[in-house]
C-alpha cells in the first residue's frame, strides 16, 4: 500500500512539473506598450537549491538510520 501511495505521489508531482510551464505561459501579453518583463529566476533557483538540500539531508538521515539498525 505504501509503495502505491509513493508511486502515485511521484506521478502527480511529475505531472505537475510537466504541466506547470503550460499554465505559466498561458497568460495574455501586454500589447503594444513598452513593458519590460521581470525574470523570476532568482527565487526559483533558491527554491530548487533548498529542495535539493532538504532531499539530500533526508537521504543522509535515512541511510544513517539504516546503518544504525543494521549494527544493532
N, CA, C and O atoms as a GROMACS GRO file, in nm:
protein
  288
    1UNK      N    1   0.082  -0.119   0.000
    1UNK     CA    2   0.000   0.000   0.000
    1UNK      C    3   0.087   0.126   0.000
    1UNK      O    4   0.058   0.223  -0.070
    2UNK      N    5   0.196   0.123   0.080
    2UNK     CA    6   0.284   0.238   0.086
    2UNK      C    7   0.349   0.266  -0.049
    2UNK      O    8   0.363   0.381  -0.090
    3UNK      N    9   0.387   0.158  -0.118
    3UNK     CA   10   0.453   0.175  -0.248
    3UNK      C   11   0.357   0.235  -0.351
    3UNK      O   12   0.397   0.313  -0.436
    4UNK      N   13   0.230   0.197  -0.342
    4UNK     CA   14   0.130   0.252  -0.433
    4UNK      C   15   0.110   0.401  -0.408
    4UNK      O   16   0.099   0.479  -0.503
    5UNK      N   17   0.106   0.440  -0.284
    5UNK     CA   18   0.090   0.582  -0.250
    5UNK      C   19   0.212   0.661  -0.293
    5UNK      O   20   0.199   0.772  -0.346
    6UNK      N   21   0.333   0.605  -0.271
    6UNK     CA   22   0.455   0.673  -0.314
    6UNK      C   23   0.456   0.689  -0.465
    6UNK      O   24   0.491   0.796  -0.516
    7UNK      N   25   0.419   0.584  -0.537
    7UNK     CA   26   0.418   0.590  -0.683
    7UNK      C   27   0.316   0.693  -0.732
    7UNK      O   28   0.343   0.766  -0.827
    8UNK      N   29   0.202   0.700  -0.667
    8UNK     CA   30   0.100   0.798  -0.704
    8UNK      C   31   0.150   0.940  -0.677
    8UNK      O   32   0.130   1.030  -0.758
    9UNK      N   33   0.215   0.961  -0.563
    9UNK     CA   34   0.270   1.093  -0.531
    9UNK      C   35   0.376   1.134  -0.632
    9UNK      O   36   0.379   1.249  -0.676
   10UNK      N   37   0.463   1.041  -0.669
   10UNK     CA   38   0.567   1.071  -0.767
   10UNK      C   39   0.505   1.102  -0.902
   10UNK      O   40   0.548   1.194  -0.972
   11UNK      N   41   0.403   1.027  -0.940
   11UNK     CA   42   0.336   1.052  -1.068
   11UNK      C   43   0.267   1.188  -1.069
   11UNK      O   44   0.276   1.261  -1.168
   12UNK      N   45   0.199   1.224  -0.961
   12UNK     CA   46   0.132   1.354  -0.955
   12UNK      C   47   0.233   1.469  -0.954
   12UNK      O   48   0.211   1.571  -1.018
   13UNK      N   49   0.343   1.452  -0.882
   13UNK     CA   50   0.446   1.555  -0.880
   13UNK      C   51   0.508   1.572  -1.018
   13UNK      O   52   0.531   1.685  -1.062
   14UNK      N   53   0.536   1.462  -1.084
   14UNK     CA   54   0.592   1.469  -1.220
   14UNK      C   55   0.495   1.537  -1.316
   14UNK      O   56   0.536   1.619  -1.398
   15UNK      N   57   0.368   1.505  -1.305
   15UNK     CA   58   0.268   1.568  -1.390
   15UNK      C   59   0.260   1.718  -1.364
   15UNK      O   60   0.248   1.797  -1.458
   16UNK      N   61   0.266   1.757  -1.238
   16UNK     CA   62   0.262   1.900  -1.204
   16UNK      C   63   0.384   1.972  -1.259
   16UNK      O   64   0.372   2.084  -1.308
   17UNK      N   65   0.501   1.910  -1.252
   17UNK     CA   66   0.623   1.972  -1.304
   17UNK      C   67   0.615   1.987  -1.455
   17UNK      O   68   0.660   2.087  -1.510
   18UNK      N   69   0.558   1.888  -1.523
   18UNK     CA   70   0.546   1.895  -1.669
   18UNK      C   71   0.443   1.998  -1.711
   18UNK      O   72   0.464   2.069  -1.810
   19UNK      N   73   0.332   2.009  -1.639
   19UNK     CA   74   0.225   2.100  -1.679
   19UNK      C   75   0.242   2.242  -1.630
   19UNK      O   76   0.174   2.332  -1.680
   20UNK      N   77   0.329   2.266  -1.534
   20UNK     CA   78   0.347   2.399  -1.478
   20UNK      C   79   0.387   2.503  -1.584
   20UNK      O   80   0.331   2.613  -1.582
   21UNK      N   81   0.479   2.474  -1.676
   21UNK     CA   82   0.511   2.574  -1.778
   21UNK      C   83   0.391   2.609  -1.866
   21UNK      O   84   0.378   2.724  -1.910
   22UNK      N   85   0.305   2.514  -1.893
   22UNK     CA   86   0.187   2.542  -1.975
   22UNK      C   87   0.095   2.643  -1.906
   22UNK      O   88   0.037   2.730  -1.970
   23UNK      N   89   0.083   2.630  -1.775
   23UNK     CA   90  -0.003   2.720  -1.700
   23UNK      C   91   0.059   2.860  -1.695
   23UNK      O   92  -0.012   2.960  -1.709
   24UNK      N   93   0.188   2.868  -1.675
   24UNK     CA   94   0.252   2.999  -1.660
   24UNK      C   95   0.262   3.074  -1.791
   24UNK      O   96   0.259   3.197  -1.791
   25UNK      N   97   0.274   3.004  -1.905
   25UNK     CA   98   0.285   3.071  -2.034
   25UNK      C   99   0.150   3.095  -2.100
   25UNK      O  100   0.145   3.148  -2.211
   26UNK      N  101   0.042   3.057  -2.035
   26UNK     CA  102  -0.091   3.072  -2.094
   26UNK      C  103  -0.152   3.208  -2.067
   26UNK      O  104  -0.271   3.228  -2.090
   27UNK      N  105  -0.073   3.302  -2.018
   27UNK     CA  106  -0.125   3.434  -1.986
   27UNK      C  107  -0.117   3.525  -2.108
   27UNK      O  108  -0.030   3.508  -2.193
   28UNK      N  109  -0.208   3.620  -2.115
   28UNK     CA  110  -0.213   3.712  -2.228
   28UNK      C  111  -0.096   3.810  -2.222
   28UNK      O  112  -0.041   3.836  -2.115
   29UNK      N  113  -0.059   3.863  -2.337
   29UNK     CA  114   0.050   3.959  -2.344
   29UNK      C  115   0.006   4.098  -2.302
   29UNK      O  116  -0.111   4.120  -2.271
   30UNK      N  117   0.101   4.192  -2.300
   30UNK     CA  118   0.073   4.328  -2.258
   30UNK      C  119   0.022   4.416  -2.371
   30UNK      O  120  -0.045   4.516  -2.345
   31UNK      N  121   0.050   4.382  -2.493
   31UNK     CA  122   0.008   4.466  -2.605
   31UNK      C  123   0.122   4.554  -2.653
   31UNK      O  124   0.239   4.522  -2.631
   32UNK      N  125   0.090   4.663  -2.719
   32UNK     CA  126   0.194   4.744  -2.782
   32UNK      C  127   0.269   4.838  -2.686
   32UNK      O  128   0.358   4.910  -2.732
   33UNK      N  129   0.237   4.839  -2.559
   33UNK     CA  130   0.306   4.931  -2.467
   33UNK      C  131   0.447   4.883  -2.438
   33UNK      O  132   0.479   4.765  -2.457
   34UNK      N  133   0.531   4.973  -2.393
   34UNK     CA  134   0.669   4.939  -2.359
   34UNK      C  135   0.675   4.887  -2.215
   34UNK      O  136   0.689   4.966  -2.121
   35UNK      N  137   0.664   4.760  -2.198
   35UNK     CA  138   0.670   4.699  -2.066
   35UNK      C  139   0.782   4.597  -2.070
   35UNK      O  140   0.786   4.510  -2.157
   36UNK      N  141   0.873   4.607  -1.975
   36UNK     CA  142   0.981   4.508  -1.969
   36UNK      C  143   0.941   4.397  -1.873
   36UNK      O  144   0.884   4.422  -1.766
   37UNK      N  145   0.971   4.276  -1.912
   37UNK     CA  146   0.939   4.160  -1.829
   37UNK      C  147   1.044   4.146  -1.719
   37UNK      O  148   1.161   4.178  -1.740
   38UNK      N  149   1.003   4.098  -1.605
   38UNK     CA  150   1.092   4.077  -1.492
   38UNK      C  151   1.120   3.928  -1.479
   38UNK      O  152   1.028   3.848  -1.470
   39UNK      N  153   1.248   3.890  -1.478
   39UNK     CA  154   1.279   3.748  -1.462
   39UNK      C  155   1.252   3.703  -1.318
   39UNK      O  156   1.272   3.778  -1.224
   40UNK      N  157   1.207   3.580  -1.304
   40UNK     CA  158   1.180   3.524  -1.171
   40UNK      C  159   1.278   3.411  -1.142
   40UNK      O  160   1.248   3.320  -1.066
   41UNK      N  161   1.395   3.418  -1.203
   41UNK     CA  162   1.492   3.311  -1.191
   41UNK      C  163   1.551   3.301  -1.050
   41UNK      O  164   1.574   3.190  -1.001
   42UNK      N  165   1.577   3.412  -0.986
   42UNK     CA  166   1.643   3.410  -0.855
   42UNK      C  167   1.567   3.332  -0.750
   42UNK      O  168   1.625   3.248  -0.681
   43UNK      N  169   1.439   3.357  -0.737
   43UNK     CA  170   1.359   3.288  -0.636
   43UNK      C  171   1.342   3.141  -0.665
   43UNK      O  172   1.348   3.058  -0.574
   44UNK      N  173   1.320   3.109  -0.790
   44UNK     CA  174   1.303   2.968  -0.827
   44UNK      C  175   1.432   2.891  -0.805
   44UNK      O  176   1.429   2.777  -0.759
   45UNK      N  177   1.545   2.952  -0.838
   45UNK     CA  178   1.674   2.886  -0.817
   45UNK      C  179   1.696   2.857  -0.669
   45UNK      O  180   1.745   2.750  -0.633
   46UNK      N  181   1.660   2.951  -0.583
   46UNK     CA  182   1.675   2.928  -0.439
   46UNK      C  183   1.583   2.816  -0.390
   46UNK      O  184   1.623   2.735  -0.306
   47UNK      N  185   1.461   2.812  -0.442
   47UNK     CA  186   1.369   2.705  -0.401
   47UNK      C  187   1.419   2.568  -0.447
   47UNK      O  188   1.408   2.470  -0.373
   48UNK      N  189   1.473   2.561  -0.568
   48UNK     CA  190   1.526   2.434  -0.618
   48UNK      C  191   1.646   2.391  -0.534
   48UNK      O  192   1.657   2.274  -0.497
   49UNK      N  193   1.735   2.485  -0.504
   49UNK     CA  194   1.852   2.452  -0.421
   49UNK      C  195   1.809   2.407  -0.282
   49UNK      O  196   1.866   2.312  -0.227
   50UNK      N  197   1.709   2.472  -0.224
   50UNK     CA  198   1.659   2.431  -0.092
   50UNK      C  199   1.598   2.292  -0.098
   50UNK      O  200   1.617   2.212  -0.007
   51UNK      N  201   1.524   2.263  -0.205
   51UNK     CA  202   1.465   2.130  -0.221
   51UNK      C  203   1.569   2.021  -0.235
   51UNK      O  204   1.555   1.913  -0.178
   52UNK      N  205   1.674   2.050  -0.310
   52UNK     CA  206   1.782   1.952  -0.326
   52UNK      C  207   1.853   1.931  -0.192
   52UNK      O  208   1.885   1.818  -0.156
   53UNK      N  209   1.877   2.039  -0.120
   53UNK     CA  210   1.942   2.027   0.010
   53UNK      C  211   1.856   1.949   0.109
   53UNK      O  212   1.907   1.864   0.183
   54UNK      N  213   1.727   1.976   0.110
   54UNK     CA  214   1.635   1.906   0.200
   54UNK      C  215   1.629   1.757   0.164
   54UNK      O  216   1.630   1.671   0.253
   55UNK      N  217   1.622   1.727   0.036
   55UNK     CA  218   1.620   1.588  -0.008
   55UNK      C  219   1.749   1.515   0.027
   55UNK      O  220   1.746   1.399   0.068
   56UNK      N  221   1.862   1.583   0.011
   56UNK     CA  222   1.990   1.523   0.046
   56UNK      C  223   2.000   1.495   0.195
   56UNK      O  224   2.051   1.391   0.236
   57UNK      N  225   1.950   1.588   0.275
   57UNK     CA  226   1.951   1.569   0.420
   57UNK      C  227   1.865   1.450   0.460
   57UNK      O  228   1.906   1.369   0.543
   58UNK      N  229   1.745   1.440   0.401
   58UNK     CA  230   1.656   1.327   0.432
   58UNK      C  231   1.719   1.195   0.390
   58UNK      O  232   1.708   1.095   0.461
   59UNK      N  233   1.784   1.194   0.274
   59UNK     CA  234   1.850   1.072   0.227
   59UNK      C  235   1.964   1.033   0.321
   59UNK      O  236   1.980   0.916   0.354
   60UNK      N  237   2.042   1.131   0.365
   60UNK     CA  238   2.151   1.105   0.458
   60UNK      C  239   2.097   1.047   0.590
   60UNK      O  240   2.152   0.951   0.643
   61UNK      N  241   1.989   1.106   0.641
   61UNK     CA  242   1.930   1.057   0.766
   61UNK      C  243   1.876   0.916   0.750
   61UNK      O  244   1.889   0.833   0.841
   62UNK      N  245   1.816   0.887   0.636
   62UNK     CA  246   1.761   0.754   0.613
   62UNK      C  247   1.872   0.650   0.607
   62UNK      O  248   1.860   0.541   0.663
   63UNK      N  249   1.981   0.684   0.538
   63UNK     CA  250   2.093   0.591   0.530
   63UNK      C  251   2.158   0.571   0.667
   63UNK      O  252   2.197   0.459   0.701
   64UNK      N  253   2.168   0.678   0.745
   64UNK     CA  254   2.226   0.667   0.880
   64UNK      C  255   2.138   0.578   0.968
   64UNK      O  256   2.190   0.497   1.045
   65UNK      N  257   2.007   0.592   0.957
   65UNK     CA  258   1.916   0.507   1.035
   65UNK      C  259   1.926   0.362   0.992
   65UNK      O  260   1.923   0.272   1.076
   66UNK      N  261   1.939   0.338   0.862
   66UNK     CA  262   1.953   0.200   0.814
   66UNK      C  263   2.082   0.137   0.864
   66UNK      O  264   2.084   0.020   0.901
   67UNK      N  265   2.191   0.214   0.866
   67UNK     CA  266   2.319   0.163   0.916
   67UNK      C  267   2.309   0.135   1.065
   67UNK      O  268   2.361   0.034   1.113
   68UNK      N  269   2.243   0.222   1.140
   68UNK     CA  270   2.228   0.204   1.284
   68UNK      C  271   2.144   0.079   1.314
   68UNK      O  272   2.175   0.005   1.408
   69UNK      N  273   2.040   0.056   1.236
   69UNK     CA  274   1.956  -0.063   1.256
   69UNK      C  275   2.032  -0.188   1.220
   69UNK      O  276   2.013  -0.292   1.284
   70UNK      N  277   2.120  -0.183   1.119
   70UNK     CA  278   2.200  -0.299   1.081
   70UNK      C  279   2.300  -0.336   1.190
   70UNK      O  280   2.325  -0.454   1.215
   71UNK      N  281   2.356  -0.234   1.254
   71UNK     CA  282   2.459  -0.259   1.356
   71UNK      C  283   2.397  -0.307   1.488
   71UNK      O  284   2.468  -0.367   1.568
   72UNK      N  285   2.271  -0.283   1.511
   72UNK     CA  286   2.206  -0.325   1.636
   72UNK      C  287   2.177  -0.470   1.639
   72UNK      O  288   2.123  -0.520   1.737
   0.00000   0.00000   0.00000
